[in-house]
């Protein structure tokens, strides 16, 4: 399992955090997601043999948020 902490801008409330968690939890290979709008970050545990980090980042951006690199 791989773990990554992503800096994500645009989450302004608990609903935003929940949206990110819901979108990522629907992806095969994602084990756990914890999004915090207070800290502007998303912690993701995932299986890199099933899903690429770029796919996770794209899913967050497609949900309307910005992944800061």
Secondary structure as the mmCIF struct_conf table of DSSP 4:
data_model
#
loop_
_struct_conf.conf_type_id
_struct_conf.id
_struct_conf.beg_label_comp_id
_struct_conf.beg_label_asym_id
_struct_conf.beg_label_seq_id
_struct_conf.end_label_comp_id
_struct_conf.end_label_asym_id
_struct_conf.end_label_seq_id
STRN STRN1 UNK A 2 UNK A 9
BEND BEND1 UNK A 13 UNK A 13
HELX_RH_AL_P HELX_RH_AL_P1 UNK A 14 UNK A 25
TURN_TY1_P TURN_TY1_P1 UNK A 26 UNK A 26
BEND BEND2 UNK A 27 UNK A 27
TURN_TY1_P TURN_TY1_P2 UNK A 28 UNK A 29
STRN STRN2 UNK A 30 UNK A 36
TURN_TY1_P TURN_TY1_P3 UNK A 37 UNK A 40
STRN STRN3 UNK A 41 UNK A 46
TURN_TY1_P TURN_TY1_P4 UNK A 48 UNK A 50
BEND BEND3 UNK A 51 UNK A 51
HELX_RH_AL_P HELX_RH_AL_P2 UNK A 53 UNK A 62
TURN_TY1_P TURN_TY1_P5 UNK A 63 UNK A 64
STRN STRN4 UNK A 66 UNK A 68
#
